[in-house]
């Protein structure tokens, strides 16, 4: 076994406290596979080593980031797929898969293996899916730096290292989700229009008629504007507008003596009673109770 291959590879223990954190790390590493060499190299623990022709099933999630070279990937949900430099693979517990570098090129890969109810929730609520485990995100220096930070921390294994590496992993998952979602919007003109709409809505949080006016100003039908806006923000224009109103209402209640009736009028609510009902539904407090609590009064 070439020990140099495993100088940047760690397999970790997890205690009961780590499990309660919500995401705990099982393994993290970097490995460079030279062209025309055996893969995978000997030395991985038995639960990780596998024959690429037979594949394997893990009991954890793994992010595998190919930063150099190319190869193939195949899983129970996806047919054999070419993997290039800049490809990120998300492996799922209980899902058969296999991957292998091209013998002519070899490859460099970073990976991190993890488990817990936090990643389980990402799958439960469709932030990630077994049907789409391959993501072409290109070379991203921020992601590489996060992998390097994780590797450095687990090498030291100081107390509470699991928690800080967990935070790095969550940051990485968030960054990857951000890149994937934004890559879906290749039409820069639509993105610019949605951003302009958000700016207008921040400045003028009016009613439904105002939203239709915004769509018209952007030369978009309201139905198309509403569809694109929700795809980009995760909220309909009306929902986004209500959230802006809520934040402005909170600011006015905290920083001014403006009456509830005046706030309802300023923010274009149908009536003061509707504003009070809406505010309590979203915050659990009436506007006056929220104002008193914010000022430190019972």
Secondary structure as a PSIPRED ss2 file (coil, helix, strand):
# PSIPRED VFORMAT (PSIPRED V4.0)

   1 X C   1.000  0.000  0.000
   2 X C   1.000  0.000  0.000
   3 X H   0.000  1.000  0.000
   4 X H   0.000  1.000  0.000
   5 X H   0.000  1.000  0.000
   6 X H   0.000  1.000  0.000
   7 X C   1.000  0.000  0.000
   8 X C   1.000  0.000  0.000
   9 X E   0.000  0.000  1.000
  10 X E   0.000  0.000  1.000
  11 X E   0.000  0.000  1.000
  12 X C   1.000  0.000  0.000
  13 X C   1.000  0.000  0.000
  14 X C   1.000  0.000  0.000
  15 X C   1.000  0.000  0.000
  16 X H   0.000  1.000  0.000
  17 X H   0.000  1.000  0.000
  18 X H   0.000  1.000  0.000
  19 X H   0.000  1.000  0.000
  20 X H   0.000  1.000  0.000
  21 X C   1.000  0.000  0.000
  22 X C   1.000  0.000  0.000
  23 X C   1.000  0.000  0.000
  24 X E   0.000  0.000  1.000
  25 X E   0.000  0.000  1.000
  26 X E   0.000  0.000  1.000
  27 X E   0.000  0.000  1.000
  28 X E   0.000  0.000  1.000
  29 X E   0.000  0.000  1.000
  30 X E   0.000  0.000  1.000
  31 X E   0.000  0.000  1.000
  32 X E   0.000  0.000  1.000
  33 X E   0.000  0.000  1.000
  34 X C   1.000  0.000  0.000
  35 X C   1.000  0.000  0.000
  36 X C   1.000  0.000  0.000
  37 X C   1.000  0.000  0.000
  38 X C   1.000  0.000  0.000
  39 X C   1.000  0.000  0.000
  40 X C   1.000  0.000  0.000
  41 X C   1.000  0.000  0.000
  42 X C   1.000  0.000  0.000
  43 X C   1.000  0.000  0.000
  44 X C   1.000  0.000  0.000
  45 X C   1.000  0.000  0.000
  46 X C   1.000  0.000  0.000
  47 X C   1.000  0.000  0.000
  48 X C   1.000  0.000  0.000
  49 X C   1.000  0.000  0.000
  50 X C   1.000  0.000  0.000
  51 X C   1.000  0.000  0.000
  52 X C   1.000  0.000  0.000
  53 X C   1.000  0.000  0.000
  54 X C   1.000  0.000  0.000
  55 X C   1.000  0.000  0.000
  56 X E   0.000  0.000  1.000
  57 X E   0.000  0.000  1.000
  58 X C   1.000  0.000  0.000
  59 X C   1.000  0.000  0.000
  60 X C   1.000  0.000  0.000
  61 X E   0.000  0.000  1.000
  62 X E   0.000  0.000  1.000
  63 X E   0.000  0.000  1.000
  64 X E   0.000  0.000  1.000
  65 X E   0.000  0.000  1.000
  66 X E   0.000  0.000  1.000
  67 X E   0.000  0.000  1.000
  68 X E   0.000  0.000  1.000
  69 X E   0.000  0.000  1.000
  70 X C   1.000  0.000  0.000
  71 X E   0.000  0.000  1.000
  72 X E   0.000  0.000  1.000
  73 X E   0.000  0.000  1.000
  74 X E   0.000  0.000  1.000
  75 X E   0.000  0.000  1.000
  76 X C   1.000  0.000  0.000
  77 X C   1.000  0.000  0.000
  78 X C   1.000  0.000  0.000
  79 X C   1.000  0.000  0.000
  80 X C   1.000  0.000  0.000
  81 X E   0.000  0.000  1.000
  82 X E   0.000  0.000  1.000
  83 X E   0.000  0.000  1.000
  84 X C   1.000  0.000  0.000
  85 X C   1.000  0.000  0.000
  86 X C   1.000  0.000  0.000
  87 X E   0.000  0.000  1.000
  88 X E   0.000  0.000  1.000
  89 X E   0.000  0.000  1.000
  90 X E   0.000  0.000  1.000
  91 X E   0.000  0.000  1.000
  92 X C   1.000  0.000  0.000
  93 X C   1.000  0.000  0.000
  94 X C   1.000  0.000  0.000
  95 X C   1.000  0.000  0.000
  96 X E   0.000  0.000  1.000
  97 X E   0.000  0.000  1.000
  98 X E   0.000  0.000  1.000
  99 X E   0.000  0.000  1.000
 100 X E   0.000  0.000  1.000
 101 X E   0.000  0.000  1.000
 102 X C   1.000  0.000  0.000
 103 X C   1.000  0.000  0.000
 104 X C   1.000  0.000  0.000
 105 X C   1.000  0.000  0.000
 106 X C   1.000  0.000  0.000
 107 X E   0.000  0.000  1.000
 108 X E   0.000  0.000  1.000
 109 X E   0.000  0.000  1.000
 110 X E   0.000  0.000  1.000
 111 X E   0.000  0.000  1.000
 112 X E   0.000  0.000  1.000
 113 X E   0.000  0.000  1.000
 114 X E   0.000  0.000  1.000
 115 X E   0.000  0.000  1.000
 116 X C   1.000  0.000  0.000
 117 X H   0.000  1.000  0.000
 118 X H   0.000  1.000  0.000
 119 X H   0.000  1.000  0.000
 120 X H   0.000  1.000  0.000
 121 X H   0.000  1.000  0.000
 122 X H   0.000  1.000  0.000
 123 X H   0.000  1.000  0.000
 124 X H   0.000  1.000  0.000
 125 X C   1.000  0.000  0.000
 126 X C   1.000  0.000  0.000
 127 X C   1.000  0.000  0.000
 128 X C   1.000  0.000  0.000
 129 X C   1.000  0.000  0.000
 130 X H   0.000  1.000  0.000
 131 X H   0.000  1.000  0.000
 132 X H   0.000  1.000  0.000
 133 X C   1.000  0.000  0.000
 134 X E   0.000  0.000  1.000
 135 X E   0.000  0.000  1.000
 136 X E   0.000  0.000  1.000
 137 X C   1.000  0.000  0.000
 138 X C   1.000  0.000  0.000
 139 X C   1.000  0.000  0.000
 140 X C   1.000  0.000  0.000
 141 X H   0.000  1.000  0.000
 142 X H   0.000  1.000  0.000
 143 X H   0.000  1.000  0.000
 144 X H   0.000  1.000  0.000
 145 X H   0.000  1.000  0.000
 146 X H   0.000  1.000  0.000
 147 X H   0.000  1.000  0.000
 148 X H   0.000  1.000  0.000
 149 X H   0.000  1.000  0.000
 150 X H   0.000  1.000  0.000
 151 X H   0.000  1.000  0.000
 152 X H   0.000  1.000  0.000
 153 X H   0.000  1.000  0.000
 154 X H   0.000  1.000  0.000
 155 X H   0.000  1.000  0.000
 156 X H   0.000  1.000  0.000
 157 X C   1.000  0.000  0.000
 158 X C   1.000  0.000  0.000
 159 X C   1.000  0.000  0.000
 160 X C   1.000  0.000  0.000
 161 X H   0.000  1.000  0.000
 162 X H   0.000  1.000  0.000
 163 X H   0.000  1.000  0.000
 164 X H   0.000  1.000  0.000
 165 X H   0.000  1.000  0.000
 166 X H   0.000  1.000  0.000
 167 X H   0.000  1.000  0.000
 168 X H   0.000  1.000  0.000
 169 X H   0.000  1.000  0.000
 170 X H   0.000  1.000  0.000
 171 X H   0.000  1.000  0.000
 172 X H   0.000  1.000  0.000
 173 X H   0.000  1.000  0.000
 174 X H   0.000  1.000  0.000
 175 X H   0.000  1.000  0.000
 176 X H   0.000  1.000  0.000
 177 X H   0.000  1.000  0.000
 178 X H   0.000  1.000  0.000
 179 X H   0.000  1.000  0.000
 180 X H   0.000  1.000  0.000
 181 X H   0.000  1.000  0.000
 182 X H   0.000  1.000  0.000
 183 X H   0.000  1.000  0.000
 184 X C   1.000  0.000  0.000
 185 X C   1.000  0.000  0.000
 186 X C   1.000  0.000  0.000
 187 X C   1.000  0.000  0.000
 188 X H   0.000  1.000  0.000
 189 X H   0.000  1.000  0.000
 190 X H   0.000  1.000  0.000
 191 X H   0.000  1.000  0.000
 192 X H   0.000  1.000  0.000
 193 X H   0.000  1.000  0.000
 194 X H   0.000  1.000  0.000
 195 X H   0.000  1.000  0.000
 196 X H   0.000  1.000  0.000
 197 X H   0.000  1.000  0.000
 198 X H   0.000  1.000  0.000
 199 X H   0.000  1.000  0.000
 200 X H   0.000  1.000  0.000
 201 X H   0.000  1.000  0.000
 202 X H   0.000  1.000  0.000
 203 X H   0.000  1.000  0.000
 204 X C   1.000  0.000  0.000
 205 X C   1.000  0.000  0.000
 206 X C   1.000  0.000  0.000
 207 X C   1.000  0.000  0.000
 208 X H   0.000  1.000  0.000
 209 X H   0.000  1.000  0.000
 210 X H   0.000  1.000  0.000
 211 X H   0.000  1.000  0.000
 212 X H   0.000  1.000  0.000
 213 X H   0.000  1.000  0.000
 214 X H   0.000  1.000  0.000
 215 X H   0.000  1.000  0.000
 216 X H   0.000  1.000  0.000
 217 X H   0.000  1.000  0.000
 218 X C   1.000  0.000  0.000
 219 X C   1.000  0.000  0.000
 220 X C   1.000  0.000  0.000
 221 X C   1.000  0.000  0.000
 222 X H   0.000  1.000  0.000
 223 X H   0.000  1.000  0.000
 224 X H   0.000  1.000  0.000
 225 X H   0.000  1.000  0.000
 226 X H   0.000  1.000  0.000
 227 X H   0.000  1.000  0.000
 228 X H   0.000  1.000  0.000
 229 X H   0.000  1.000  0.000
 230 X H   0.000  1.000  0.000
 231 X H   0.000  1.000  0.000
 232 X H   0.000  1.000  0.000
 233 X H   0.000  1.000  0.000
 234 X C   1.000  0.000  0.000
 235 X C   1.000  0.000  0.000
 236 X C   1.000  0.000  0.000
 237 X H   0.000  1.000  0.000
 238 X H   0.000  1.000  0.000
 239 X H   0.000  1.000  0.000
 240 X H   0.000  1.000  0.000
 241 X H   0.000  1.000  0.000
 242 X H   0.000  1.000  0.000
 243 X H   0.000  1.000  0.000
 244 X H   0.000  1.000  0.000
 245 X H   0.000  1.000  0.000
 246 X H   0.000  1.000  0.000
 247 X H   0.000  1.000  0.000
 248 X H   0.000  1.000  0.000
 249 X H   0.000  1.000  0.000
 250 X H   0.000  1.000  0.000
 251 X H   0.000  1.000  0.000
 252 X H   0.000  1.000  0.000
 253 X H   0.000  1.000  0.000
 254 X H   0.000  1.000  0.000
 255 X H   0.000  1.000  0.000
 256 X C   1.000  0.000  0.000
 257 X C   1.000  0.000  0.000
 258 X C   1.000  0.000  0.000
 259 X C   1.000  0.000  0.000
 260 X H   0.000  1.000  0.000
 261 X H   0.000  1.000  0.000
 262 X H   0.000  1.000  0.000
 263 X H   0.000  1.000  0.000
 264 X H   0.000  1.000  0.000
 265 X H   0.000  1.000  0.000
 266 X H   0.000  1.000  0.000
 267 X C   1.000  0.000  0.000
 268 X C   1.000  0.000  0.000
 269 X C   1.000  0.000  0.000
 270 X C   1.000  0.000  0.000
 271 X C   1.000  0.000  0.000
 272 X H   0.000  1.000  0.000
 273 X H   0.000  1.000  0.000
 274 X H   0.000  1.000  0.000
 275 X H   0.000  1.000  0.000
 276 X H   0.000  1.000  0.000
 277 X H   0.000  1.000  0.000
 278 X H   0.000  1.000  0.000
 279 X H   0.000  1.000  0.000
 280 X H   0.000  1.000  0.000
 281 X H   0.000  1.000  0.000
 282 X H   0.000  1.000  0.000
 283 X H   0.000  1.000  0.000
 284 X C   1.000  0.000  0.000
 285 X C   1.000  0.000  0.000
 286 X C   1.000  0.000  0.000
 287 X H   0.000  1.000  0.000
 288 X H   0.000  1.000  0.000
 289 X H   0.000  1.000  0.000
 290 X H   0.000  1.000  0.000
 291 X H   0.000  1.000  0.000
 292 X H   0.000  1.000  0.000
 293 X H   0.000  1.000  0.000
 294 X H   0.000  1.000  0.000
 295 X C   1.000  0.000  0.000
 296 X C   1.000  0.000  0.000
 297 X C   1.000  0.000  0.000
 298 X C   1.000  0.000  0.000
